[in-house]
Amino acid sequence: FIAKLSEGTPLAEGEVKMVCQKAQELLMSESNVQPVPAPITVVGDVHGQWHDLIEIFMVGGSPPDTNYLFLGDYVDRGYYSVETVQLVTCLKIRYPTRVFMIRGNHESRQITQVYGFYDECLRKYGSATVWKLFTDLFDYLPLSAVVDHSIFCPHGGLSPSIDTLDHIRTLDRVQEIPHEGPMCDLFWSDPDDRSGWGISPRGAGYTFASDITEMFLEVNGLSMITRAHQLMMEGYNWTHGHRLVTVFSAPNYCYRCGNYGAIMEVEDDGKSKRFLQFDSAPKRGEDHLAKRAPDYFL
């Protein structure tokens, strides 16, 4: 399956069913706050940009030679959500102690019906079965990870309802992402320069300032936060006094933003970090798809 997907060929529907079943069994054994050993390479949003996922493996090394932690948002926006999420999931099954996946805000039934994954599944398979198999699987993805007991990795950010990692561990994660509450905040919140908590312009989650980050890290005995969720023109961005970094791994996002992608390498000691920036892969996707008529006109 990995060889097939590495060539850009999607799995057959029956193969997807097998893969999702196996992945679900595997993910059920993982924690809401999944422990991840160093060394590890952290990947932010990839958003269906399959060519750029292959570029990440060229730049950072292929599994199992390189260990990977993906911070979610495998689908939507790009034209190859099907191939992207299938490849990452198959790598997780093949190398369960070397490849780790957490959930992003786009790993949701509601969001994928608006931003592309649902339509792509209909177009490539002729039915919504593959979309349903994967959105059911998304409910089992961990909510966050902790690298080497020191780096907290959610997709989005912090929550006013969560003081400790133990609180995250008590949440029932096997559900569609709620519209509000602690689980929602982990996927939707963003760091901010103002003090304290703020209302998020996204309409979900909150903004949180450096004082909130400092308090959370101190209470939980952590050194820093690594998260994704926001486009960064350089592919990564430090804030909150170098205690929080955003990693965004979809270069030339939506095939038009002109940004770099980046991945973060954490060395064996769990402290040394290196950022690798990369440009979009030569094939930029099927631009003609953006101009096709919506299905209801056909």
N, C-alpha and C positions, 0 to 999 in steps of 0.2 A: 504493500500500500504506500509506504514512504517513497519508494522509487517512482511509483506512478505519479504521486502528488508532487514530487520534486521536478517532474517534467511538466507540471501544470495540468495534468489530466484528473478531473474529479472522479471520486469513487462512484460506483453504481449504488442505487438505492439500497439494495440488500446488504452491500458492504458497509454502508453508513449505519445501518441498523446494528450490525455486529460491533462496529467501532464504538458507537454511543453506549451500547450495553456494557462493553468491557470498560470503557472510560468511567461510566457511572459507578461500577463496582469499585474501581480504584479510588475515585474521588470521595466516595462515602467513608473511606478509612482516613481521610485527611481532616485536619482541624480547621475551624473558622479562622484561626491564626496559625497558618501552616509554618512550622519551623523549616528553615532552609539553610543548609551548610554553605560556608565559603570554601573555595572560590566559586563565584557565580557571576554570570553576566545578566544584567537586568534590562529588559526590553519594555518600552512604553507602548502606547497605542500603535497598532499596525493597520487597522481599518481596511481590511480587504485588499491591501496593496501587495499582492502575492510576489510580484517581481522584486519588491523591496524587502520582503521577508527573506527571499533567497539571497539578496545582497547582504542582509544582516549576517547570514551564515558564512558568506564569503569574507566579510570584514572581521567577524568575531570568532569564526571557527564553527564547525558543524558538531551537533551532538553525535556521539557521547563525548567527543574530545573536549568540548566546552559545555559546561553546565549552564542552563538557562532558567530564569524566572521571568515569565510574561505577566505584565500587570493589567491584562484585560483589553477590551475593545479590539477584538480580532475581526469583527464584522462591521458592515455598513460603510457608506461613503465611497469606498473603492469598488472596482468592478469584479474583484476576485475573492469575495468574502467566503464563498463555498470552498475554494481550494485552500485559502489561508487557514480557516478554522479547522478544516480536515487535516491539514499537514501538522499543525501544532498539536492537535489532539492525538494523532497517530504517534508523534514523537513522545508525547507524555506516556502513552501505553507501552511503547517500546523501551523507553528509558525512565521508568517511574521515579527513580531516586536521583536523576540528573536533570530532568525537565519538570518545571513547576508552573502551574497556571493558576491565576486568581481571576475573579470576575470583574468586569468593568460595567459601567452604566449602560453600555450598548448590548450587553448579554441579557437582553430582556425581550419578552414577547411584544410589548407595546412599542418600544423604540425601533426594533428591527422591522416592524410593519411600516414605519414611516421613512426610514433612512437607507433602505436598499436590500437588506439580506433576504427579506420575505420575497420581494419581487424577483431577485436573482435566483432563488430556489425554484420559483414558479417557472422562470424562463429556462433554466437548465434541466429541470426534472419533469416539468409539466404538471406538477401538483405541489401541495404544501407539506408533503410527508417529511421531507428532509429538514425543512424549517422546523417542524414540530419536534422531530427527534433531537435536533440540536438545542432548541429553546428549552425542552425538558431537561436536557443534560446540563444546561447553564445553571439551573437551580442548585446543582451539587457542587459547583466551583467554590473553593474557599473564598472568604470575604477579604482576606489579607494574608500577609506573610511576614515573618521576622527572620532576617538574615543574620546568622551567627550571634543570636541573642542580643543584637544591638541596633539593627536597622529595621524600623517599622515600615512596611510596604503595603499601603492600601492603594486602590485605584485612584480615588479622589482625595480624601482628606479625613479630618477629624470631625467629631460630633459633640455637641453640648450634652448629649445623653450618655456619653462614654468617657469614663475617667481612666479605666484600666483595661488591659488586654484580657483579663479574666471576664470582664463584662461582655466583650466581643465573643468570647468562647461560649457564653451561655445563650447566645441568640440562635433561634431556629432559622437556619439559612435556606432550607429547602422550600423555596417559594419564589413567586415573581417578585421583583424588586418593588417594595412598597413606595407610596408617594411621599411619605415622611417617616421620621423616626431614625433610630441609630443606624440601621442597615442601609437605608436610603442615603444618609449623610456620608457614610464611608465611600460610596460610589460617586457622589455629586459635589462634595464640598471643595473649596479652593482656598489657598493661602492668600493673605491680603496684607497691606501695609498698615492699615488702621489697627487700633487696639481692640482686643476682645473679639466677640462674635458679631457678625453682620448678616444682613439679609442677602442671599445670593441672587444676582441678576439672572441666573439660570432658571429660577423658579423652583428649584429643589436643592436640598443641602444648605450649607451656610458658608460664609467666608470666615476665616479664622486668622488671627494675627500672631506675631512672633511670641507674645506672652503666653498664648494658649499652647503653642508648640513647645515652648520651654517647660511649661508645667507638665504637659503630658509626658515628655521625655524623662523628666526628673522623677515623677511618680512611678514610672514603669521601668526605670533603670536602663533607658535606651540612649543611644548616642545621636541618632538623626532619623529623619523621615525621607524616604524616597517614594515618589508617587508619579502618576502620569496625568491624563485627563485634559491637559491644556496644551494647545499648539505653542511651541517655542521656536522662534526663527532660527536659533543656533542648534536646536535639537535638545538642548538641556538648559536649565537655569537655576542658579542658587538663589535662595532668599532666606529670610528669617535668620540672619547672622550666620550663614553657612550651616544651619541646622536642618534645612529642608532643601531638597533638590527635585525639580520636575524633569522627567525624562520623556521625550516624545519621539517615537521611532517611525513615523510615517513622513518621509521626505516629500517635498512638493505636494503637500496634503491636498486631497481632492483634485489632484493633477493640475493645480493652478496657484498654490500659495507661495511657492518659491523658497520654502524653508528647508533647512538641513534636517536629517534625522540623526539621532544619537542613541547609543547604548552605553551602559555603565558597567565596567568591569570591577568587581570587588575581589581583591587578592585573598590569599589563604588566611592572612591574619585578621580578615574581616574589617580592617581599618583603611588600608590603602585603596584608593579608587582611581580609575582612569576612564575618561570619556572618549569614545570613538565616534567621530562625526562621519556621516556619509551622505552623498547626494542621491537623488532618485536614480534607479536602475534605468538602463537605456530604453527598455520598452516601457512606455508610460501608460499602457492600458489602451483599451479600445475606445478612443475618443468618440467614435461614431455612435457608441451606445448612448452617450449623453444626449444625442440629437434625435434618438428614435422616438416615435410617437408613443404616448402611453397606451397600455393594453386596451383601454376602453375605446380607443379610436380605431382599433384594428378589426 
